[in-house]
Amino acid sequence: MRHRHRTTAAFALGVVLLLDVLRVWLPSIITIFGQAATTPAELLGAFAVGWFVLALAAPALVRRLGARPVGLFAAGALAGARLALTAAPGGRLQLWLACAGLLAGLVWLAATAAAVTRPVPGLALGLAANAVGHALLGTEDLVWRGGWPGWTLSVLLAGAFLATQAGLAAGTSAPAQARAAAGAWLAGQGRSAAGAAGRSGGAPAWLLVGPAVLIAGQLALSPALWTAATSYRHGSPDFPGLGLPPQHVPALPELAVGLFLVATFTRPPRWLARWLWPAALVAGAALFAADRAGWLAPAILLTAAGLGGCLALADAVPETGAASRADVGAADGGTGAGDRSPGAGRRGYAAVGGMLAFAVASVAYYAAYDLGYPNGAVPVGLALLVGVVAVAGPPAAAPALRGAALAWTTIGLMLLTALAGGIHRPVRATERRDVAPGDVRLVAYNIRMGFGLDGRLDLAGLTRAIEGSRPDVVVLSEVDRGWLLNGGHDTLALLARRLHLPYVFAPAADPVWGDAVLSRFPPRAAESWPLPAVGAPTGAQALGVTLDLGGGVPLVVVATHLQPPPGQGPVTQARAVAAFATRYAAGRPLVLAGDLNTQPGDPAFAEFTGAGLADALAPARPLPTSPADDPREQIDHVFVSPGVRTAGVAAPRTTASDHLPVAVTLTLP
């Protein structure tokens, strides 16, 4: 393998490992340090951004000690933290391991930047490979998977990364670097493009690493968002604006991966690329920021193409000139000789600064759901930044992949993406188990985006907690279908496959966060009703689903998650939900369930009983459901319409979420 290809492979593997750690670190900040919104948002944001600010010291460390020793040590720490996270039991240990892994990854990034002028090939392949791998895992991170398959893959990944890093260090002798530097310098003296690039030394491309990671993980190359977007494209007039299991697997994921790679590794005329790719990137980000579920698919495709094209624009030739001849040895991915040059320092600070932009943009976007301000400008602003840096940069170099190499790489990754779609097909309606005539077992559960009290993604624990009640209908709150903040999982699709239940999903805060109804009975129609915010930062809705129990017997299920304003009860939202539920049911048997954030006797609770609904959990009161490890509050409820009898009330103990599920058997008239 040629040296520049080894460097590209090493950097791509490092990107994959760093993204693995980030997908643990981000939810750990929320669920462990933040204690699920009990820690002030300002403190949480400062803690998160502080690690990236601390990493600004890394380029100075590299300049003092050298890129090779610092890079090897940081690579070992990154791989070790990644493996330790799989073994960690969660809690504070997981948080600090993730922080250590993140810091090691940022130091490794700075060391690599000091020695490599062209990060774009490795970055693009790392982003694409990580997305395809995440899709093959059904969006459930490898880091959460124990057992010999998970450990085997994790060890192979970490071992391959360390082997490439060690191979690069061993294969870069000073004489070889000097010869490569001299040859590249002499060859470049007659090229004006190389002279233009010399003013930047690859720093613009390194500056885009952080923004590219965020845009790819949040939108363009997010397998969870692919599945969520697909679910919105297969509804009908009976399910307006709602997510349903698609009837077939579309080509959206394959197109996203293919467009990204082709745009990254091809070079259209510069006059065309300079406006086409930034325009596509900004347009895709704007569609995403509009929070319209039906626009997710075009947003993904536009952003994938635009991001790849902007990275291609920034993929500049290396700097040249008498002052920095040593850096030229890295033109094709070399390492070592120029790690103390001014250009190396600029690249190091650009790499860490770009990751700091990642942190600030992430905090700014997701903090809106705690602080209550519009956040649509964040992805658009980030896309504008990427476009401006790409357009203002020096002329692009020849692509690292061309011809047959590009074709086979793109086709291979697209085929693996298609294979992932075939393996993790959406759940179809299954034959329901025999139940007594008129009896329906219902479970309502706030799943906290799939994370247990220990801060680990606990799909198995959630499945056990739900299946233990042998439900016919499941109502879920706090359902996440792709927030990068929570690791980028499609928690709904993952649970639906485990429970063998199809779903109806209604967006609340945005198209990928909301409430869902899963049922073994086929849904015939559904409607989502937005609730007034009344000062609550996170959006809320009421989802009404009409289920066919067979023999012409309908059951209306309303799922909601009330969001009270700071220091107040959700009275206004409770009144709106009660009115919607009675209107939508239109005299049919009705059950209303979810995390209502109100307790018996509160004014908001009285809005439901005042509307003629009965407390289905009354026979078992008091029935505290939160917090799960020491339940004191009765805030998860089930209400039924007159004539519906209830029995078998239970709140099984589990720590798979910060709430307990509530279960009840309904006997219809």
MILO-134202 format. One record per residue (C-alpha): x, y, z; residue in one letter. Coordinates in steps of 0.001 Angstrom, whole numbers, padded with zeros to 6 digits, always signed. Layout:
BEGIN
XYZa
...
//
This chain:
BEGIN
+000000+000000+000000m
+001418+003377-000971r
+002290+005683+001904h
-000408+008238+001143r
-003033+005481+001060h
-001825+004198+004425r
-002204+007690+005825t
-005703+008008+004388t
-006686+004645+005876a
-005172+005556+009259a
-007020+008852+009404f
-010292+007246+008271a
-010063+004632+011036l
-009323+007368+013562g
-012391+009292+012454v
-014500+006154+012939v
-013154+005666+016483l
-013582+009341+017373l
-017191+009281+016178l
-017819+006139+018250d
-016573+007961+021352v
-018580+011083+020516l
-021778+009043+020279r
-021185+007917+023855v
-019857+011223+025174w
-022773+013336+023948l
-025586+011360+025652p
-023393+010878+028742s
-023239+014657+029102i
-027056+014757+029112i
-028000+011658+031088t
-025115+011452+033587i
-023666+014933+034039f
-026905+016704+033170g
-029125+014242+035053q
-031772+014620+032311a
-032398+018383+032593a
-031883+018730+036353t
-028478+020392+035820t
-028675+024026+034598p
-028247+024196+030837a
-025548+026856+031160e
-023414+024644+033418l
-023918+021637+031176l
-022893+023628+028105g
-019808+025024+029835a
-018732+021532+030892f
-019172+020204+027365a
-017381+023033+025567v
-014613+023115+028178g
-013086+019872+026905w
-012684+021355+023436f
-011194+024555+024866v
-008730+022424+026848l
-007681+020722+023609a
-006475+024088+022232l
-003262+023370+024143a
-002640+020295+021979a
-000935+022065+019023p
+001601+023655+021406a
+002260+020249+022929l
+002774+018780+019473v
+005150+021577+018530r
+007209+020945+021662r
+007326+017146+021683l
+006735+016276+018028g
+003736+014912+016165a
+004876+011282+016128r
+005168+010585+019885p
+002162+012712+020787v
+000083+011154+018021g
+000992+007588+018986l
+000251+008177+022667f
-003070+009890+021903a
-004022+007149+019441a
-003401+004514+022116g
-005467+006468+024633a
-008310+006900+022117l
-008380+003184+021269a
-008127+002219+024940g
-010978+004529+025940a
-013103+003187+023103r
-012646-000399+024300l
-013082+000545+027957a
-016443+002166+027171l
-017801-001195+026037t
-016772-002741+029349a
-017797+000187+031561a
-020906-000339+033739p
-022165+003160+033025g
-022547+006003+035467g
-019714+008374+036353r
-017075+005931+035115l
-018640+006005+031643q
-018758+009807+031691l
-015091+010206+032590w
-013964+007483+030171l
-015873+009220+027399a
-014317+012575+028346c
-010848+011007+028364a
-011503+009382+024993g
-012746+012657+023533l
-009705+014592+024771l
-007375+011885+023458a
-009144+012037+020106g
-008731+015812+019909l
-005009+015565+020752v
-004609+012825+018135w
-006376+015097+015647l
-003973+017964+016388a
-000951+015673+016045a
-002236+014288+012764t
-002902+017794+011465a
+000695+018759+012198a
+001905+016017+009875a
-000805+015741+007204v
-001806+018513+004820t
-004692+016713+003107r
-007266+015425+005594p
-010196+015382+003175v
-009726+011867+001699p
-009435+010191+005095g
-012174+012360+006607l
-014631+011586+003808a
-013953+007852+003869l
-014126+007804+007680g
-017469+009616+007738l
-018903+007345+005046a
-017557+004141+006608a
-018869+005112+010037n
-022315+005818+008603a
-022423+002533+006718v
-021242+000629+009790g
-023886+002330+011928h
-026521+001362+009357a
-025328-002260+009366l
-025785-002246+013153l
-029329-000934+012773g
-028179+002417+014311t
-027340+000723+017638e
-023729+001622+018425d
-021154-001145+018541l
-019918+000293+021835v
-023168-000739+023573w
-022967-004324+022361r
-021330-006870+024643g
-020778-010540+023950g
-018150-012010+021683w
-019454-010468+018396p
-019395-006937+019784g
-016045-007376+021470w
-014509-009023+018415t
-015502-006182+016110l
-014436-003543+018640s
-011020-005115+019144v
-010512-005508+015385l
-011404-001862+014809l
-009128-000574+017564a
-006341-002953+016512g
-006513-001855+012873a
-006326+001785+013918f
-003311+001232+016160l
-001585-000903+013532a
-001901+001801+010880t
-000661+004457+013303q
+002348+002364+014281a
+003034+001503+010652g
+003090+005150+009666l
+005460+006018+012505a
+007798+003170+011589a
+007670+003861+007871g
+008528+007549+007929t
+012263+007951+008249s
+013820+011398+008185a
+015830+010734+004970p
+012693+009543+003194a
+010844+012627+004327q
+013657+014873+003187a
+013726+013252-000253r
+009940+013499-000591a
+010036+017104+000560a
+012767+018103-001853a
+011144+016323-004777g
+007743+017769-004147a
+009215+021246-003631w
+011192+021184-006863l
+008230+019805-008795a
+005990+022480-007381g
+008126+025529-008135q
+006552+025956-011516g
+002944+025582-010380r
+001103+028753-009497s
-001667+026726-007869a
+000813+025248-005449a
+002079+028724-004666g
-001445+029847-003822a
-001872+026872-001566a
+001310+027740+000236g
-000411+030617+001969r
-002727+028243+003821s
-000843+024951+004147g
-004005+022831+004384g
-005443+024754+007354a
-008831+025463+005680p
-009425+021761+005113a
-008563+020975+008731w
-010846+023757+009938l
-013752+021974+008233l
-013258+018675+010067v
-015431+019641+013058g
-018275+021233+011064p
-018229+018274+008654a
-018520+015808+011556v
-021562+017676+012900l
-023313+018109+009549i
-022697+014474+008607a
-023720+013058+011990g
-026733+015290+012412q
-028073+015205+008882l
-026240+014067+005754a
-024824+010711+006873l
-027127+009788+009763s
-028630+006295+009316p
-031238+007045+011997a
-032373+010116+010096l
-032448+008041+006910w
-034956+005620+008463t
-037002+008413+010034a
-037214+010296+006741a
-038214+007105+004955t
-041064+006494+007395s
-042625+009859+006532y
-042663+009126+002818r
-045037+006187+003030h
-048024+007606+004843g
-051469+008319+003445s
-054242+010903+003860p
-055361+008886+006896d
-051973+009508+008574f
-051064+013127+007748p
-047534+014124+008783g
-046949+010912+010746l
-044236+008282+010605g
-045151+004703+009696l
-043040+001625+008903p
-042330+001982+005169p
-043839-000569+002852q
-040554-001032+001022h
-036919-000098+001548v
-036144+002996-000582p
-032816+004043-002048a
-032385+007159+000108l
-029433+005815+002187p
-027563+004510-000843e
-028086+007784-002695l
-026826+009808+000280a
-023617+007777+000552v
-023063+007740-003203g
-023658+011465-003663l
-021331+012309-000799f
-018452+010202-002110l
-018831+011192-005751v
-019005+014885-004847a
-015921+014554-002641t
-013736+012699-005133f
-014655+014333-008435t
-013629+017744-009714r
-016170+019579-011893p
-015104+022948-013354p
-014209+025219-010443r
-016498+028021-011632w
-019403+025562-011383l
-018342+023880-008149a
-017811+027180-006306r
-021508+028019-006400w
-023140+024597-006895l
-021809+022794-003819w
-022207+025604-001246p
-025689+026325-002593a
-026692+022668-002244a
-025271+022493+001295l
-027054+025648+002473v
-030307+024602+000800a
-030212+021212+002510g
-029468+022774+005898a
-032333+025236+005397a
-034771+022415+004599l
-033630+020592+007727f
-033980+023738+009842a
-037554+024200+008634a
-038598+021220+010834d
-040901+019801+008149r
-040972+016003+008220a
-041700+015711+004521g
-038601+017726+003654w
-036118+015465+005442l
-035319+013298+002400a
-034384+016160+000045p
-032533+017849+002921a
-030412+014731+003383i
-029552+014364-000299l
-028764+018037-000851l
-026618+018192+002259t
-024749+014995+001407a
-023844+016269-002050a
-023098+019798-000850g
-020908+018666+002035l
-018895+016331-000166g
-018469+019034-002802g
-017356+021652-000268c
-014804+019223+001153l
-013527+018703-002398a
-013135+022472-002819l
-011112+022610+000405a
-008918+019627-000543d
-006003+021891-001443a
-002538+021040-002671v
+000111+021259+000063p
+002028+024401+000874e
+005376+024988-000755t
+008188+027464-000442g
+011545+027705+001158a
+010107+028428+004579a
+008152+025181+004759s
+009723+022600+002477r
+009442+019934+005167a
+005683+020169+005086d
+005585+019219+001436v
+006518+015689+002298g
+003021+015362+003657a
+001418+016396+000406a
+000158+012919-000202d
-000329+012159+003440g
+003237+011990+004699g
+004065+012492+008353t
+006719+013727+010648g
+009266+016069+009143a
+007228+019233+009191g
+005432+018841+012485d
+007215+021855+014008r
+006803+024217+011046s
+004486+027270+011068p
+002151+025491+008653g
+001915+022502+010962a
+000956+024763+013845g
-001722+026466+011770r
-003190+023125+010796r
-003213+021918+014395g
-005045+024986+015642y
-007425+024794+012676a
-008278+021162+013469a
-008969+021811+017159v
-010724+025082+016359g
-013006+023295+013941g
-013909+020767+016636m
-014567+023675+019013l
-017009+024964+016391a
-018592+021495+016457f
-019069+021762+020226a
-020434+025314+020220v
-022853+024581+017374a
-024048+021359+019029s
-024676+023088+022352v
-026346+026050+020637a
-028664+023791+018627y
-029754+021353+021317y
-029821+023805+024238a
-032781+025420+022507a
-034904+022502+023731y
-034053+023479+027307d
-033882+027260+027014l
-036579+027827+024410g
-035130+029887+021548y
-035248+029294+017761p
-032378+027066+016671n
-032941+026804+012934g
-030173+029315+012252a
-027516+026985+013691v
-027343+024376+010886p
-027740+027069+008234v
-024971+029161+009780g
-022697+026132+009980l
-023389+025329+006328a
-022559+028931+005379l
-019287+028681+007296l
-018334+025508+005445v
-019265+027061+002099g
-017295+030258+002702v
-014161+028403+003865v
-014385+026034+000906a
-014844+028775-001689v
-012186+031068-000221a
-009563+028331-000104g
-006781+027674-002600p
-007272+025572-005729p
-008159+021964-005053a
-005723+019136-005596a
-006320+016138-007787a
-008732+013763-006030p
-007201+011001-003953a
-009605+008456-005469l
-010112+008349-009215r
-011406+006047-011866g
-011776+002438-010833a
-010777+003100-007205a
-013538+005682-006793l
-016094+003543-008594a
-015404+000405-006576w
-015264+002255-003264t
-018535+004052-003912t
-020325+000974-005232i
-019049-001145-002355g
-020226+001261+000347l
-023572+001740-001408m
-024079-002034-001593l
-023280-002374+002115l
-025806+000372+002842t
-028422-001488+000802a
-027546-004670+002684l
-028142-002853+005971a
-031601-001870+004770g
-032349-005474+003907g
-031144-006780+007269i
-033053-004246+009359h
-036334-004156+007513r
-039237-002273+009104p
-041649-004278+011241v
-044858-005261+009499r
-048153-005822+011283a
-048040-009239+012954t
-050792-011603+013898e
-051946-010651+017378r
-051960-013205+020160r
-055269-014487+021465d
-056839-012241+024101v
-060146-012353+025883a
-062950-010683+023895p
-062843-006962+024500g
-059683-007090+026636d
-056608-005053+025684v
-053373-004865+027669r
-051733-001431+027453l
-048305-000204+028588v
-047363+003488+028768a
-043669+004284+029159y
-041394+007329+029041n
-038244+005702+027635i
-035862+008698+027945r
-034523+008242+024423m
-033525+004652+025289g
-031024+005457+028069f
-031196+003877+031496g
-030315+005449+034812l
-026731+004275+034333d
-026435+006363+031160g
-026123+003382+028835r
-028368+002667+025886l
-030503-000128+027324d
-032729-001507+024594l
-032729-004959+026178a
-033878-003519+029514g
-036634-001505+027868l
-037775-004558+025943t
-037924-006694+029105r
-039813-003987+030999a
-042423-003771+028240i
-042704-007426+027271e
-043103-008466+030905g
-046620-007028+030832s
-047491-008846+027567r
-048925-005718+025954p
-051223-005391+022988d
-050685-001622+022785v
-047591+000362+023833v
-047556+004143+024272v
-044061+005672+024293l
-042896+009144+025333s
-039505+010806+024725e
-038911+008822+021554v
-035730+009823+019724d
-035248+008943+016064r
-031873+010476+015275g
-030696+013270+017546w
-026903+013273+017417l
-027034+014560+021002l
-028436+011168+022032n
-026041+009151+019909g
-027910+009219+016607g
-030058+006122+017143h
-033503+005420+015749d
-034738+004181+019109t
-038262+003649+017816l
-037239+001374+014949a
-034877-000550+017249l
-037604-001151+019845l
-040239-001932+017235a
-038049-004706+015830r
-037388-006119+019296r
-041065-006010+020261l
-042280-007143+016817h
-044801-004304+016812l
-045354-001754+014040p
-045652+001898+015047y
-047258+005252+014406v
-044936+008148+015269f
-045835+011801+015794a
-043123+014496+015904p
-043232+016948+018800a
-040047+018992+019274a
-038917+018348+015685d
-039408+015597+013064p
-037283+013062+014970v
-038347+013553+018610w
-041840+012860+019869g
-044361+010184+020871d
-045388+006838+019412a
-048067+004176+019575v
-047052+000568+018860l
-049763-002058+018509s
-050451-005576+017373r
-053816-004265+016147f
-053733-002544+012735p
-054090+001258+012796p
-056795+002622+010511r
-056244+006349+010915a
-054269+008773+013047a
-053929+012494+013693e
-051422+014672+015547s
-052499+017868+017302w
-049818+020419+018290p
-050145+021709+021837l
-049608+025321+022906p
-046080+025872+024203a
-047112+028382+026913v
-043500+029003+027824g
-042296+025374+027724a
-039164+025154+025529p
-039702+021626+024198t
-042563+021134+021765g
-045504+018875+022592a
-048346+017224+020710q
-051237+014784+021140a
-051304+011724+018854l
-054656+010069+018265g
-054609+006597+016666v
-057661+004540+015705t
-056999+000815+016137l
-059062-001974+014624d
-059531-004676+017264l
-061383-006918+014833g
-065060-007520+014271g
-065618-003819+013674g
-064571-002905+017234v
-062448+000297+017316p
-060233+001638+020068l
-058921+005195+020066v
-055505+005632+021701v
-054186+009125+022465v
-050481+009438+023321a
-048954+012624+024678t
-046149+014033+026802h
-047063+017290+028508l
-044324+019897+028883q
-045058+022236+031810p
-043768+025811+031737p
-040968+026538+034223p
-042383+026546+037743g
-045941+025865+036613q
-048246+022969+035878g
-049271+021945+032329p
-052862+023115+032772v
-053232+024694+029339t
-051767+021687+027542q
-053865+019261+029615a
-057024+021152+028641r
-056004+021059+024968a
-055261+017312+025069v
-058576+016510+026786a
-060477+018524+024190a
-058606+016899+021295f
-059076+013385+022692a
-062837+013693+023154t
-063231+015284+019721r
-061092+012689+017966y
-062731+009726+019743a
-066205+010963+018797a
-067925+008605+021229g
-065736+005558+020506r
-063871+003782+023334p
-060910+005962+024299l
-057698+005533+026269v
-055337+008466+026865l
-051853+007735+028204a
-048392+009166+028634g
-046058+011191+030798d
-048406+013994+031843l
-046111+015713+034358n
-048974+016236+036799t
-050082+014398+039925q
-053542+013426+041207p
-055207+016443+042763g
-053298+018972+040648d
-055252+021417+038442p
-053862+019823+035264a
-054979+016371+036430f
-058455+017788+037053a
-058665+018882+033401e
-058875+015225+032369f
-061354+014118+035003t
-063382+017253+034362g
-063648+016240+030705a
-065375+013006+031751g
-062338+010717+031642l
-061680+008216+034428a
-058335+007541+036112d
-057521+004001+034996a
-054813+003638+037645l
-057048+004663+040552a
-057379+001116+042026p
-053604+001007+042596a
-053070+004552+043927r
-050649+005763+045090p
-048606+004588+042106l
-045382+006644+041880p
-043407+006236+038663t
-040575+008773+038873s
-037650+008689+039451p
-037279+005025+038605a
-034759+004156+041316d
-036752+005871+044089d
-040239+006614+042737p
-041970+009465+044559r
-044028+011248+041910e
-047186+010006+040184q
-046758+011664+036797i
-047362+008818+034296d
-051081+008214+033789h
-053770+006385+031860v
-057294+007769+031442f
-060265+006013+029847v
-063663+007040+028593s
-066876+006035+030426p
-067776+002385+029972g
-064169+001150+029664v
-063328-000988+032697r
-059770-001445+033976t
-057888-004118+035914a
-054401-005493+036440g
-052757-002128+037146v
-048989-002370+037649a
-045815-000292+037538a
-042973-002818+037101p
-039697-001826+038730r
-036862-001215+036276t
-034018+001241+035744t
-034039+001017+031951a
-035351+004620+031958s
-035769+007356+034544d
-039516+006519+034659h
-041351+003305+035450l
-043790+001903+032895p
-047455+001654+033831v
-049566-001272+032617a
-053315-001817+032704v
-055864-004194+031157t
-058796-002501+029436l
-062194-004147+029001t
-064190-002408+026326l
-067979-002081+026336p
//
